[in-house]
Amino acid sequence: MTNQDPKSTHDAEQVAFLEKELRHISALIKQKGREILSNYTITPPQFIALQWLHEIGDMTIGDLSNKMYLAFSTTTDLVDRMEKNALVKRIRDNEDRRVVRIHLLEEGERIIEEVIVKRQKYLNDIVTDFSETEVLELSRLLHKLYNEMNQD
């Protein structure tokens, strides 16, 4: 007998297994990411902030706070420490001088790129026993899952 919700077409046990595996994978990636970051002078929250700036470009502290799910004051402190370490700098908007954007500096960019390359190498080492077809299918399915989760 399957444990199914009438609104779902998927077996509840299979969905529970999927959730558990994704949670465990997420924890392992997070752990490996922290190991990689231990060789740098930045904290995991600083890495996340730098990553957002690398992906999106200049942002206000409010935008960065929202992306990181942190209080505005916490993000301000985070940016203060990153600015002190020459990873980012605050830049006044030319259109509206009241708006201040956070800009990723060369050192912040260098750290992000190095860490991402190391994370990609780690993942490449993990999937060495996967066929090219399996890697492509996994990528396709993860992309599909991300898109489904990212819909408003």
Secondary structure, DSSP 8 states (H G I E B T S, - for coil): -----TT-SS-HHHHHHHHHHHHHHHHHHHHHHHHHHTTSS--HHHHHHHHHHHHH-SEEHHHHHHHHT--HHHHHHHHHHHHHTTSEEEEE-SS-TT-EEEEE-HHHHHHHHHHHHHHHHHHHHHGGGS-HHHHHHHHHHHHHHHHHHT--
